[in-house]
Amino acid sequence: MTKSILEACAARGHEQVAFFSYPDVGLKAIVAIHDTTLGPALGGCRMRLYPSEALAIEDVMRLAEGMTYKSALAGLPLGGGKAILMADPELIEGREQLFKKFGECLNALAGRYISAEDMGTSVRDIMWVKETSSFVVGTDTKNGGAGDPSPWTALGVFQAMRAAVAQLHGGERSLKGKRVAVQGVGHVGMHLVELLAKEGALITVSDPHEETLRLASSKYGAAVVPVDAIYDVPCDIFSPCAIGQTINTNSIPRLSCSIVAGAANNQLPDSSVYRLLESKNIIYCPDFAINSGGVICVSVEVAGGGLGVPWIQKHVEGIFDTTTKVLEESKRRGRFAEEVAIELAKERIAASKSRKRP
Ligand SMILES: NC(=O)c1ccc[n+]([C@@H]2O[C@H](COP(=O)([O-])OP(=O)(O)OC[C@H]3O[C@@H](n4cnc5c(N)ncnc54)[C@H](O)[C@@H]3O)[C@@H](O)[C@H]2O)c1
């Protein structure tokens, strides 16, 4: 990061970046609150060792901003935030104390930021946070939580795929017979493969884990290719469901698909690849517009009683319409889908701001 933190906040619209240091329990945390116009900033807590503090700040700010756009596009009364715990995600000794202390840090933010699981953290960690703070969601169903968000994330991505296919095929949204390459068959990827198999899609998967590959192949009839070979699979839809930034200057020339739609966050390294995707006539479904099933699911914990599975189902299925809107507006405005999705999110936030003005 070349700018100072306050300069970076001003440039990207962040309201607050908070640092917490409690060496006695090994806690070094950064919380980024991007925008709370629509509601409290909700986003996961990532536990990871970073090569430098600057990279951690850069990451947490980028992720928090993404959460703002994700929740705004999903129509949720939530803003965007994210937390990073700079620690080894495999930590065992002292883990409980660290997460309980993190709960106290959340209390200091007085509900402006609500945390949840993310990379490197689990429901068990979140339950420890819950012991010291109420500003956390993603708790298990036994404790009144909304449960595993991954099936909902997968359903949202599935709906986005149907919407993108409908754009290409004059409204015909079926994925039957469509060739889909799924990169990563973890929590979300495997649920997605299940939905695709039920629909009659022709699935190819890659993942470094042999066991998950065997399951995808034996249970859902997916073809399996080595990790790097997935980019060369001729397909209708390429679906990144593993890690970020896999749609880049090296992989795009190898893709032979007409749609990219997946669950992974930050699939593109930056806007420099927009033209490359356009030059290949690839429809890109912006990740934050289509992977909001998980945040829709955990948002019911913020909303409190009354909202249940039917509400989640309806909202996640609404990702079909959100995707259609983004793709149609992209055509109408003549700009890349990701740019337009950010604009639509900002428009919702601006409309809310102007309603609040006296
Ligand atoms: N879980 C959710 O509800 C949710 C919500 C929004 C976004 N996401 C994003 O979706 C992605 C998947 O989430 P998840 O919960 O399924 O994670 P996960 O860790 O359960 O699954 C990821 C899978 O990708 C595999 N993988 C790692 N590197 C790979 C590579 N180079 N090629 C192919 N496979 C590779 C892993 O072995 C693993 O099986 C992540 O980027 C996550 O941030 C998840």
The ligand as an SDF file (V2000), in Angstrom:
LIG
                    3D

 44 48  0  0  0  0  0  0  0  0999 V2000
  -18.7550  -20.7950    2.1120 N   0  0  0  0  0  0  0  0  0  0  0  0
  -19.5150  -19.7980    1.6910 C   0  0  0  0  0  0  0  0  0  0  0  0
  -20.7220  -19.7210    1.9860 O   0  0  0  0  0  0  0  0  0  0  0  0
  -18.9190  -18.7390    0.8080 C   0  0  0  0  0  0  0  0  0  0  0  0
  -19.6290  -17.5350    0.6280 C   0  0  0  0  0  0  0  0  0  0  0  0
  -19.0980  -16.5580   -0.2360 C   0  0  0  0  0  0  0  0  0  0  0  0
  -17.8790  -16.7880   -0.8580 C   0  0  0  0  0  0  0  0  0  0  0  0
  -17.2080  -17.9690   -0.6540 N   0  0  0  0  0  0  0  0  0  0  0  0
  -15.9450  -18.1830   -1.3630 C   0  0  0  0  0  0  0  0  0  0  0  0
  -16.0800  -19.3340   -2.1930 O   0  0  0  0  0  0  0  0  0  0  0  0
  -14.8510  -20.0570   -2.2460 C   0  0  0  0  0  0  0  0  0  0  0  0
  -15.0900  -21.4870   -1.7800 C   0  0  0  0  0  0  0  0  0  0  0  0
  -15.5770  -21.4590   -0.4470 O   0  0  0  0  0  0  0  0  0  0  0  0
  -15.7290  -22.8130    0.3770 P   0  0  0  0  0  0  0  0  0  0  0  0
  -16.4290  -22.4490    1.6350 O   0  0  0  0  0  0  0  0  0  0  0  0
  -16.2600  -23.8770   -0.5050 O   0  0  0  0  0  0  0  0  0  0  0  0
  -14.2090  -23.1170    0.7070 O   0  0  0  0  0  0  0  0  0  0  0  0
  -13.5600  -24.5490    0.9780 P   0  0  0  0  0  0  0  0  0  0  0  0
  -12.2380  -24.2690    1.6190 O   0  0  0  0  0  0  0  0  0  0  0  0
  -14.5250  -25.4640    1.6360 O   0  0  0  0  0  0  0  0  0  0  0  0
  -13.3280  -25.1310   -0.5050 O   0  0  0  0  0  0  0  0  0  0  0  0
  -12.3420  -24.6850   -1.3660 C   0  0  0  0  0  0  0  0  0  0  0  0
  -11.8930  -25.8880   -2.1730 C   0  0  0  0  0  0  0  0  0  0  0  0
  -10.9970  -25.4380   -3.1720 O   0  0  0  0  0  0  0  0  0  0  0  0
   -9.9400  -26.3670   -3.2660 C   0  0  0  0  0  0  0  0  0  0  0  0
   -8.8110  -25.7040   -3.8860 N   0  0  0  0  0  0  0  0  0  0  0  0
   -7.8520  -24.9150   -3.3330 C   0  0  0  0  0  0  0  0  0  0  0  0
   -7.0090  -24.4810   -4.2820 N   0  0  0  0  0  0  0  0  0  0  0  0
   -7.4560  -24.9810   -5.4560 C   0  0  0  0  0  0  0  0  0  0  0  0
   -7.0200  -24.8710   -6.8090 C   0  0  0  0  0  0  0  0  0  0  0  0
   -5.9400  -24.1540   -7.1490 N   0  0  0  0  0  0  0  0  0  0  0  0
   -7.7190  -25.5140   -7.7770 N   0  0  0  0  0  0  0  0  0  0  0  0
   -8.8300  -26.2420   -7.4680 C   0  0  0  0  0  0  0  0  0  0  0  0
   -9.2660  -26.3810   -6.2060 N   0  0  0  0  0  0  0  0  0  0  0  0
   -8.5960  -25.7550   -5.2210 C   0  0  0  0  0  0  0  0  0  0  0  0
   -9.7080  -26.8210   -1.8450 C   0  0  0  0  0  0  0  0  0  0  0  0
   -9.0290  -28.0620   -1.8090 O   0  0  0  0  0  0  0  0  0  0  0  0
  -11.1430  -26.9330   -1.3490 C   0  0  0  0  0  0  0  0  0  0  0  0
  -11.6910  -28.2190   -1.5900 O   0  0  0  0  0  0  0  0  0  0  0  0
  -13.8720  -19.2690   -1.3810 C   0  0  0  0  0  0  0  0  0  0  0  0
  -13.1600  -18.3840   -2.1990 O   0  0  0  0  0  0  0  0  0  0  0  0
  -14.7790  -18.4720   -0.4460 C   0  0  0  0  0  0  0  0  0  0  0  0
  -14.1620  -17.2710   -0.0040 O   0  0  0  0  0  0  0  0  0  0  0  0
  -17.6940  -18.9400    0.1640 C   0  0  0  0  0  0  0  0  0  0  0  0
  1  2  1  0
  2  3  2  0
  2  4  1  0
  4  5  1  0
  4 44  2  0
  5  6  2  0
  6  7  1  0
  7  8  2  0
  8  9  1  0
  8 44  1  0
  9 10  1  0
  9 42  1  0
 10 11  1  0
 11 12  1  0
 11 40  1  0
 12 13  1  0
 13 14  1  0
 14 15  2  0
 14 16  1  0
 14 17  1  0
 17 18  1  0
 18 19  2  0
 18 20  1  0
 18 21  1  0
 21 22  1  0
 22 23  1  0
 23 24  1  0
 23 38  1  0
 24 25  1  0
 25 26  1  0
 25 36  1  0
 26 27  1  0
 26 35  1  0
 27 28  2  0
 28 29  1  0
 29 30  1  0
 29 35  2  0
 30 31  1  0
 30 32  2  0
 32 33  1  0
 33 34  2  0
 34 35  1  0
 36 37  1  0
 36 38  1  0
 38 39  1  0
 40 41  1  0
 40 42  1  0
 42 43  1  0
M  CHG  2   8   1  16  -1
M  END
$$$$
